Amino acid sequence: MDRSSEIREFLRTRRARITPEQAGLTPHTGPRRVPGLRREEVAQLAGVSVDYYIRLERGRTQGVSEAVLDAVARALRLDETERAHLFDLAQPTTAAARARRKRPLAPQRVRPALYRALDALSLPAVVQGRRLDVLAANPLGYALFADFPSRPHRDRNFARFVFLDRAALSLFTDWERVARDTVAGLRLYAGRQGDDPQLTELIGELSLHSDTFRRLWADHDVHAHTTGTKRFHHPVVGDLALDYVVLAAEDDPEQSLVIYTPEPASPSAEALGILASWTSATTVAPTPEQTLNPPG
């Protein structure tokens, strides 16, 4: 991925969403050629010269200081996730840094202790890796979403499921929101690992086959998934509302355990209990050898 174009579009879309009034500026009279803030207005708010900010927005980040990036982040009212994404995009572009980024990523492996934790949980749980790859899950986790172990390794990916599997359209009650969050999560990963060839392949495939993905990808929104609620219309047990929490693996920051929980004594808890009974009667838990290990 071209980091110059990525930082240009990210900054452009961020300033487009802020009006001069929101930024505390006195708007110029007459028509405005662009929505939101002009580049010179961002420069004014950040306390840098207009030429300097224009160079930054064009992706010329060599030698840019953290203080300047912080000032731009404040001017554009970036949240913590967006600020981190800006810093990722503006990382040094020296030859040594490019060489480090182009080194092949080591394959991700799910530790045996994490498999045991999955087996011990009576709640749906999924281990996600880079690019939202589904690395493992317990039987109830697979039953909630899809039978990922039966799919080729490259297709065990949550983004491919959301955008390319018609079952996802009926599974997620608010599919558009899930789609937006999925793209925002991929964007955040792309800022850290934009040279990942499997990411490039994934984005190309989704862009080719999904108009919605192309539209959402062009928004350049980023989001860190930590907690929230997903609503399902499951083909076996009907409607479910499940809270989720994302726990990072200590030995691999790009690997996380996602656990889904219902409100106690709720219809969702009852439906999840029925799904668990159905799962135990119809499913044999996959072995680690079956669920491991897509390359990268």
N, C-alpha and C positions, 0 to 999 in steps of 0.2 A: 504494500500500500504506500502511496506517495504521501509522506508526512507533510510536505509543503501544502498540498491541496487539502489535507485533513485539517491542519490548523487554520488554514484560510476559511474553510467552510464552517468550522466550529465557531470561530470568533464572529464570522458574519452572521450566523444564525443566532448567536447569543445577543449581539447588539440589536438585531432586528426585533427582538421581543421587548425591548425597553424603550419607552417614550422619553423625550426630554423632560416632561413634567415629572415622570416617575423618578428620574435621575436628579431632580432638583435644579434643572437648568431652565433658563428662560428660552422658550422656543423661538427660532427665527420666524419672522413673518413671511408669508408667501408659501407656495407649494413646496413640498419636500419630495426629493427624487427617490428616497429609500424609506422603507418602514423602519421605525425605531431610531436608534442613534446613528449619526454620521460618524465616520472614522475620526474626524477632528474633534468631535464631542467626547469620544472615548479617550482620546489622547489628553484632552483637557481634564477630564475626571481623574485620569491615572497620573497626571503630572509629568507626562513625557511629551516630547515634541511630536508633531503630526508625522513628520518623516519617519521617526523611529517607530511609531505605532504602525504605519503603513508597511514598513519592512517586516515587522513582526507578523502582521496579518497575511503577508505574502509568503510566510514560512521561513523567512531568513532569521533563524533563531540562534545562530552562532554567537556565543558570548553573552546572550541575554541573561540578566541576573535574576535571582529569586525575588529580589525586591520589586523589580519591574513586573514580573509575572504576578506577584501578590497584588500590586497596584491595579493591574488590568483585571484581575479576578474580582477585586472589590468594585471597580468601576462598572463591571458587567453583572454584578450581584450574583456571582457564581456560588452555588452551594459547595459543600466539602467534596462531594463526588465529582462535580464539574471542575473544581479547582485542581484536584488530583489528576484528572484527565488532561487538563491544560498543561500541567507540568510533564506528564508522560509524553504528550505530543511535542513539547518544546525541548525535549532532552537533547544533549549535545549530539552533533552530527559529524564528529571527527571520524577519521578512518578507523581508529581503534574501537570506537563505539559501534560503528556499522559492522565491524567484524564480529564483535560480541553478539550483536543482535542476529546475525546470520548463522550462528552456530545452531546445528540441529537441536531441537528440544528433546530432552530425554523422555522416553515413554513414561506415561503415568501408570502407577501400580497401586492397587488398593491393598492396604496392609491387612494381614490376617486378623489383627485385633479389631479392625473396623468391620470386617465380615462378621466377626462374633457379635459385635454391637448390633449390626443389622438383624442378625438372627434373634437377638434377645428382645428387640423392640416389638411391641404388639401394635404399633402404629405404622402407617405407611412411611417409608424412609427411602431416600434415593441418594446415591453418591454421584455428584456431578464434577466434571473436570473441565479442561480447557475447551473453549468454543461451545460450552454447555453440552459436552459429551456425557452420555449416561454411562458411567463406569460400572455401576452395580446398584442393586436395590434388594430389599427383602420381597418376599412373594406378594405381600399386601401393597407394596409400592408399585410393583409391576402391574398388579391387578387394577390399581387406581388409574394408571395411564395407558400402558400398552405392553405387549409381550416383546420387550426389547431384546432379550436373549435369542429369540428366534430370527432376528434380523441380522444382516451383514454388519460388521463392525462399523463401517462408515455411516450406516443409517441409525446407529444407536446415539442419536443426537436430539436434544430437546427442540432446537430450532427447526431442524428438518421435520420433526413430528408436528410442530405447531403450524408450519406453513405449507407442508407438502402432503400431510396425511389428512384426508377428509374427515376421519374420525375425530380429530381435534376440534373441528368446527362445532360439532354437537356435544363434545365432552365439556368444553369450557363455556359456562353460561355467558361470561363477558369475554368472548374470544378476542375482540379488538384490544382490550386492555392487556390481556396476556401477550398478544402479539407485540404491542408497544413495549412492554417490559422486557420481552425476549430480545428485541432489537437493541434496546438501551443497554442490556447486559453485554451483548456482543460488541457494541461500540466501546464499552469500557475496556473489555479485553483487547480490542484492536489497538487501543491507545498504548497498551503495555507490550503487546506482541504483534505489531503490525506486519512483521516479516514472516509470520507463521504461514507456510504454504498451504496447510490444511484449512486455515481460516480463509485465505484467498479463494480456495476452491469452494468452500461453503458459501461465501458471500456471492460468488459468481453463480452458483447453482440456484440459490434462493432468489437472486435478482432476475435470473432468466425465467423462472417458473412462477413467481408471485408478484403481482402488481402491488399488493399491500406492502410486501417487504421493501420493494424499491421506494415506495412513498415514505415509509417510516425510516428507512436508512438515510434518506436525504435530509431528515430533520436533525440529525447529528445529536440527538438526545442521549444522555448517559444516565445509568441508574445502577446503584449497588443494591443487590437483593439481600436483605438481612432478615426482614420479617414482614408479614402481611397476611392477607386472606385470599384464598382462591375458592371460587364457586364452580361446582361441577354439576352436570346432568349425566350421571353414570348410566351406561346401558343396562347394568344389572340391578342396581339399587336406587336409581333415581337421583334426586337432588341432594347435594352435600355442600356444606360450607365448612371449609377446613382452614384453620390458621397454620401458618408455616413459619419455621425459624431456620436460618441458615448458619451452620457452624463450620468454621474453617478448620481444615486439618493442619496441625502444627508443623508437620514435616513437609507439607506441600501447600503453599498458600493459594495455588490455583486448583485445589481440590476441596470440595465442601460436602458436608452431610446436610441434607434437607429433610426435616421431619414435619409431618402434617398431623395436626391434632384437632379434634372437634370440641365444641363446648360440652362440658359434662351434662349428661342426662338430656341431651338435645335430640331432635330428630336426626341430625347428622351423626351423632354418636350411635344411635340405633342402627342407622343405615350402614355405618362403617362396621359395626358388629356383624351384620348380615353379610357384608362383603368378605369379612375375615372368615366366616364359616364357609361361604361359597369357595373362597380361595383354598382353604385347607382341604376341601373335599375334591378339588379339581386340579391343583397345582402341586408339583414337586419343586422344591427350592433348587435353583441352579447352583452348581458347584463353582468355586472360584475360577476353575479352568474354563468354564463356560462363559463367565461374565467378563473376565479379563481379556484382553487388554488391547484396545485399539492403539496402533502406533502413534506416539506423540500424545 
